[in-house]
Amino acid sequence: MRTADFDYHLPLELIAQTPIEPRDASRLMVVDRRSGEIAHRQFSELPDLLRAGDLLVYNESRVIPARLAARKATGGKAEILLLRPHDPTTWEALVGGRSVRPGTRLELLTNPTGRPTGAVAEVIEERTGGLRVLRFDQPVLPLAEQVGAAPLPPYIHVPLQDRERYQTVYAHTPGSAAAPTAGLHFTPALLQRLDAQGIRSAFVTLHVGLDTFQPVTEEHVEEHEIHTEYAQLAPQVVAAIRDARASGGRVAAVGTTSVRVLESAAGNGDPDAAVRPYDGPTKLFIYPGYRFRVVDALVTNFHLPRSTLLMLVSAFAGKELIERAYAEAIQERYRFYSFGDAMLIL
């Protein structure tokens, strides 16, 4: 399968630069996999598009202020993007800067032109693609909360006025380097309306990592190796899924990250009994040809060309239908990517 088959042209002005207010005022494209029909609604109408007994599964991972300014002993500037902890003081990170080799010591700053914080990181391992393993002289998350910046994607050029707008309203467990953006459309009031209509909720965790920032560069999709991310699905979520299925409800994943948790927990067993509690790393890469075992519906944003996320939704809805939906979204001037509009695939 060729990576180029997942390319498309998007006018730059359709890349959303700022979040819409209120959150649920975004547009919602509704795609029916069986009929191939496409409808245009508002996200606030989501409760009317689901039914009592359905289960919405959200990723409650919280974005950490993962961008840290630093400088080397030579005075050269560097930027650290925290990705995945090995322990509180040892992290896998993307490091920007020249000649950042093992043994290099990085002094952390309050901002790119600011003062030293007193904290230091040492590069202890060099990996491909700008990845480094860093050892800090103190637990780094408390410091990041004070001086770190939100790790906005590179296609967003407008500074974020409120850091909480790059968090879901239900974000809880810190650990993501990017937001699970399908959840950005939910408001407390919308969650209450869903609950009042008998649409149940469950929460899983997937700490979003490196692949969010990188398109697939291999010529063939099958050659791409997805990076490991931490995922957790608790026993009570397993029970909620089984209860929903037993009552005829659908399991609707909020975002591709929730899909990967659910499908990682499914393994290779029977679709009705396969889900098990899960706590650990996942490298699950979903692309066309994958057989879904848990997910019946999907709330998602519009994704970058050649991305693993576009491949996942193409696997779920069918490549031709997704191509048609994206073409219609461009024609109808939908807003794309992290702060953009949403799609409900039924």
C-alpha positions as CSV (number, residue, x, y, z in Angstrom):
1,M,0.0,0.0,0.0
2,R,1.5,3.3,-1.1
3,T,1.8,6.2,1.3
4,A,1.2,8.6,-1.6
5,D,-2.3,7.2,-1.8
6,F,-3.1,9.0,1.4
7,D,-2.0,12.4,0.1
8,Y,-4.4,15.3,-0.6
9,H,-4.1,19.1,-1.2
10,L,-5.5,21.4,1.4
11,P,-5.7,25.2,1.0
12,L,-3.6,26.8,3.7
13,E,-6.4,29.1,4.8
14,L,-8.4,26.0,5.9
15,I,-5.9,25.1,8.6
16,A,-7.6,26.4,11.8
17,Q,-5.2,28.7,13.7
18,T,-7.3,29.4,16.8
19,P,-9.9,27.4,18.7
20,I,-13.6,28.2,18.1
21,E,-15.8,29.5,21.0
22,P,-17.7,27.9,22.5
23,R,-16.0,24.6,22.0
24,D,-19.1,22.8,20.7
25,A,-19.9,25.5,18.1
26,S,-17.6,23.7,15.6
27,R,-19.1,22.0,12.6
28,L,-19.7,18.3,12.5
29,M,-19.6,16.2,9.3
30,V,-21.6,13.0,9.8
31,V,-20.5,10.1,7.6
32,D,-22.6,6.9,7.4
33,R,-20.4,3.9,6.5
34,R,-23.3,1.7,5.3
35,S,-25.1,4.2,3.0
36,G,-22.2,6.4,2.1
37,E,-24.3,9.5,3.0
38,I,-22.6,12.6,4.3
39,A,-24.5,15.2,6.3
40,H,-23.5,18.5,7.8
41,R,-24.4,19.4,11.4
42,Q,-23.0,21.3,14.5
43,F,-21.0,19.5,17.2
44,S,-23.6,20.6,19.8
45,E,-26.1,18.3,18.0
46,L,-24.0,15.2,18.9
47,P,-26.5,13.9,21.5
48,D,-29.2,13.8,18.8
49,L,-26.9,11.7,16.5
50,L,-26.3,9.0,19.1
51,R,-28.8,6.9,21.0
52,A,-29.4,5.8,24.6
53,G,-27.2,2.9,25.5
54,D,-24.3,4.0,23.4
55,L,-20.9,4.3,25.1
56,L,-18.6,7.2,24.4
57,V,-14.9,6.4,25.2
58,Y,-12.7,9.4,25.9
59,N,-8.9,9.8,26.2
60,E,-8.4,11.7,29.5
61,S,-4.6,12.2,29.0
62,R,-3.6,15.7,29.9
63,V,-1.1,17.7,27.8
64,I,2.0,18.7,29.7
65,P,3.8,22.0,28.9
66,A,6.4,20.0,27.1
67,R,8.4,22.6,25.3
68,L,11.4,23.7,27.4
69,A,14.0,26.3,26.4
70,A,17.6,25.5,27.1
71,R,21.2,26.4,26.3
72,K,24.5,24.6,26.1
73,A,27.7,25.4,27.9
74,T,28.9,27.0,24.6
75,G,25.9,29.4,24.8
76,G,24.1,27.8,21.9
77,K,20.3,27.6,22.1
78,A,18.4,24.4,22.3
79,E,14.8,23.4,22.6
80,I,13.5,20.3,24.4
81,L,10.2,18.6,23.7
82,L,9.4,16.1,26.4
83,L,7.8,13.0,24.9
84,R,7.9,10.0,27.3
85,P,9.2,9.4,30.8
86,H,11.3,6.5,31.8
87,D,11.1,7.8,35.4
88,P,10.6,11.3,36.9
89,T,14.1,12.5,36.0
90,T,14.8,10.5,32.8
91,W,12.8,11.3,29.6
92,E,12.8,10.6,25.9
93,A,12.6,13.9,24.1
94,L,13.1,15.7,20.8
95,V,16.0,18.1,21.1
96,G,16.5,20.9,18.6
97,G,19.9,22.5,18.3
98,R,23.3,21.8,16.8
99,S,25.7,19.1,18.0
100,V,23.6,17.8,20.9
101,R,25.5,14.6,21.6
102,P,25.7,12.3,24.5
103,G,27.4,14.0,27.4
104,T,26.0,17.4,26.4
105,R,24.7,19.3,29.4
106,L,21.7,21.6,28.8
107,E,20.8,24.4,31.2
108,L,17.1,25.0,31.4
109,L,15.8,28.5,31.0
110,T,12.6,30.3,32.0
111,N,11.9,31.0,28.3
112,P,14.0,31.2,25.1
113,T,15.5,34.6,26.1
114,G,15.1,34.2,29.8
115,R,17.1,33.4,32.9
116,P,18.5,30.0,34.1
117,T,16.1,28.0,36.2
118,G,18.9,26.2,38.1
119,A,17.9,22.9,36.5
120,V,20.2,20.9,34.2
121,A,19.7,18.0,31.8
122,E,22.4,15.7,30.4
123,V,22.0,13.8,27.1
124,I,22.7,10.2,28.0
125,E,21.6,8.6,24.7
126,E,21.2,9.6,21.1
127,R,18.5,8.1,18.9
128,T,17.4,8.6,15.4
129,G,15.2,11.5,14.1
130,G,16.4,14.0,16.7
131,L,15.4,11.8,19.6
132,R,17.5,11.9,22.8
133,V,17.3,10.4,26.2
134,L,17.8,13.1,28.9
135,R,18.6,12.8,32.6
136,F,17.5,15.8,34.6
137,D,19.0,16.7,37.9
138,Q,15.5,17.0,39.4
139,P,11.9,15.8,38.5
140,V,11.1,17.8,35.4
141,L,7.3,17.9,35.4
142,P,6.9,20.4,38.3
143,L,9.4,22.6,36.5
144,A,7.7,22.3,33.2
145,E,4.4,23.4,34.8
146,Q,6.2,26.6,35.8
147,V,8.2,27.5,32.7
148,G,7.2,25.1,29.9
149,A,5.1,26.1,26.8
150,A,2.2,24.3,25.2
151,P,3.6,22.1,22.4
152,L,1.4,23.4,19.6
153,P,1.7,21.7,16.3
154,P,4.0,23.4,13.7
155,Y,1.1,24.3,11.4
156,I,-0.4,26.6,14.1
157,H,1.3,30.0,13.9
158,V,-1.0,32.1,16.2
159,P,0.0,32.1,19.9
160,L,-2.5,30.5,22.2
161,Q,-3.9,33.0,24.7
162,D,-5.3,30.4,27.1
163,R,-3.2,27.2,27.6
164,E,-6.3,25.3,28.8
165,R,-7.8,25.6,25.3
166,Y,-5.3,23.0,24.2
167,Q,-6.7,20.6,26.9
168,T,-10.0,18.7,26.9
169,V,-12.4,19.7,29.7
170,Y,-12.0,16.2,31.2
171,A,-8.1,16.0,30.9
172,H,-6.8,14.4,34.1
173,T,-3.6,12.3,33.8
174,P,-0.5,14.4,32.7
175,G,1.7,12.8,30.0
176,S,0.8,13.9,26.4
177,A,3.0,15.9,24.1
178,A,0.0,16.8,22.1
179,A,-3.8,17.1,22.7
180,P,-6.2,14.3,21.8
181,T,-7.9,16.9,19.7
182,A,-11.3,15.2,19.0
183,G,-12.1,15.8,22.6
184,L,-11.5,19.6,22.4
185,H,-15.1,20.0,21.1
186,F,-16.8,18.8,24.3
187,T,-18.1,21.2,27.0
188,P,-19.3,20.4,30.5
189,A,-22.8,21.2,29.4
190,L,-22.6,18.9,26.4
191,L,-21.3,16.1,28.6
192,Q,-24.3,16.6,30.9
193,R,-26.7,16.5,27.9
194,L,-25.2,13.3,26.7
195,D,-25.5,11.7,30.1
196,A,-29.1,12.9,30.5
197,Q,-30.0,11.2,27.2
198,G,-28.6,7.9,28.4
199,I,-25.4,8.1,26.4
200,R,-22.8,6.7,28.8
201,S,-19.1,7.7,29.2
202,A,-15.9,5.8,29.9
203,F,-12.3,7.1,30.1
204,V,-9.1,5.5,28.9
205,T,-5.6,6.9,28.8
206,L,-3.1,7.2,25.9
207,H,-0.2,9.6,26.2
208,V,0.1,11.1,22.8
209,G,3.7,11.1,21.5
210,L,6.0,11.5,18.6
211,D,3.9,10.2,15.7
212,T,1.5,13.1,16.0
213,F,4.3,15.4,14.7
214,Q,5.6,13.2,11.9
215,P,4.1,12.2,8.6
216,V,4.8,8.8,7.2
217,T,7.9,9.1,5.0
218,E,8.3,5.5,3.8
219,E,7.1,4.8,0.3
220,H,4.9,1.9,1.5
221,V,2.6,2.1,4.5
222,E,3.6,-1.3,5.8
223,E,7.2,-0.2,6.2
224,H,6.4,2.5,8.7
225,E,7.1,1.7,12.4
226,I,4.9,3.6,14.8
227,H,6.5,4.9,18.0
228,T,5.5,3.4,21.3
229,E,3.0,5.2,23.5
230,Y,1.6,4.4,26.9
231,A,-2.0,3.2,27.1
232,Q,-4.3,2.2,29.9
233,L,-7.8,0.7,30.0
234,A,-9.2,0.0,33.4
235,P,-11.4,-3.0,34.4
236,Q,-14.4,-0.7,34.9
237,V,-14.1,0.3,31.2
238,V,-14.1,-3.3,30.2
239,A,-17.4,-3.7,32.2
240,A,-18.9,-0.6,30.6
241,I,-18.1,-2.0,27.1
242,R,-19.6,-5.3,27.8
243,D,-22.7,-3.7,29.3
244,A,-23.1,-1.5,26.3
245,R,-22.8,-4.4,23.9
246,A,-25.2,-6.5,25.9
247,S,-27.9,-3.8,25.7
248,G,-27.4,-3.2,22.0
249,G,-25.4,0.0,22.4
250,R,-22.5,1.0,20.2
251,V,-18.9,1.8,21.4
252,A,-18.0,5.2,20.1
253,A,-14.4,6.2,20.4
254,V,-13.6,9.9,20.9
255,G,-10.5,10.3,18.8
256,T,-8.0,8.0,17.2
257,T,-6.1,7.7,20.4
258,S,-9.1,6.1,22.1
259,V,-9.4,3.8,19.1
260,R,-5.8,2.6,19.6
261,V,-6.3,1.9,23.3
262,L,-9.5,0.0,22.7
263,E,-8.1,-2.0,19.9
264,S,-4.8,-2.7,21.7
265,A,-6.9,-4.1,24.6
266,A,-8.8,-6.3,22.3
267,G,-6.0,-8.6,21.2
268,N,-6.9,-11.3,18.7
269,G,-9.9,-12.8,20.4
270,D,-13.7,-12.9,19.8
271,P,-15.0,-9.4,19.2
272,D,-17.7,-9.8,21.9
273,A,-15.4,-11.0,24.6
274,A,-12.0,-9.9,23.6
275,V,-11.5,-6.7,25.6
276,R,-9.3,-7.0,28.6
277,P,-7.8,-4.5,31.0
278,Y,-4.7,-3.0,29.5
279,D,-1.8,-1.1,31.1
280,G,1.4,-0.8,29.1
281,P,3.0,0.3,25.8
282,T,1.3,0.1,22.5
283,K,2.7,0.3,19.0
284,L,-0.6,-0.6,17.2
285,F,-0.6,0.8,13.7
286,I,-4.0,0.8,12.1
287,Y,-4.3,1.1,8.3
288,P,-6.7,-0.2,5.6
289,G,-7.1,-4.0,6.0
290,Y,-7.3,-3.9,9.8
291,R,-10.2,-5.7,11.3
292,F,-11.8,-3.6,14.1
293,R,-12.8,-5.6,17.2
294,V,-14.3,-3.0,19.5
295,V,-15.0,0.3,17.9
296,D,-18.4,0.8,16.3
297,A,-18.4,4.6,15.8
298,L,-15.7,7.3,15.8
299,V,-15.6,11.0,16.6
300,T,-12.5,12.5,15.0
301,N,-11.0,15.7,13.5
302,F,-9.7,16.1,10.0
303,H,-6.1,14.9,9.7
304,L,-2.9,15.7,7.9
305,P,-2.0,14.1,4.5
306,R,0.2,11.0,4.8
307,S,-0.5,10.7,8.5
308,T,-1.1,7.5,10.5
309,L,-4.3,9.2,11.7
310,L,-5.6,9.6,8.2
311,M,-4.8,5.9,7.6
312,L,-6.7,4.9,10.7
313,V,-9.9,6.7,9.7
314,S,-9.5,5.3,6.2
315,A,-9.3,1.8,7.7
316,F,-12.5,2.5,9.7
317,A,-14.7,4.1,7.1
318,G,-13.1,2.9,3.8
319,K,-10.6,4.8,1.8
320,E,-12.9,5.9,-1.0
321,L,-15.5,7.2,1.4
322,I,-12.9,9.2,3.4
323,E,-11.5,10.7,0.2
324,R,-15.0,11.8,-0.8
325,A,-15.7,13.2,2.7
326,Y,-12.4,15.2,2.7
327,A,-13.1,16.5,-0.7
328,E,-16.6,17.7,0.4
329,A,-15.1,19.2,3.6
330,I,-12.7,21.3,1.5
331,Q,-15.5,22.3,-0.8
332,E,-17.7,23.3,2.2
333,R,-14.8,25.2,3.8
334,Y,-14.5,23.1,7.0
335,R,-11.7,24.0,9.4
336,F,-8.9,21.4,9.5
337,Y,-6.5,19.9,12.0
338,S,-6.1,20.4,15.8
339,F,-8.4,23.4,16.3
340,G,-10.6,22.5,13.3
341,D,-14.0,20.9,12.9
342,A,-15.0,17.3,13.5
343,M,-16.4,14.2,11.9
344,L,-18.7,11.6,13.3
345,I,-18.3,8.2,11.5
346,L,-21.2,5.9,12.1
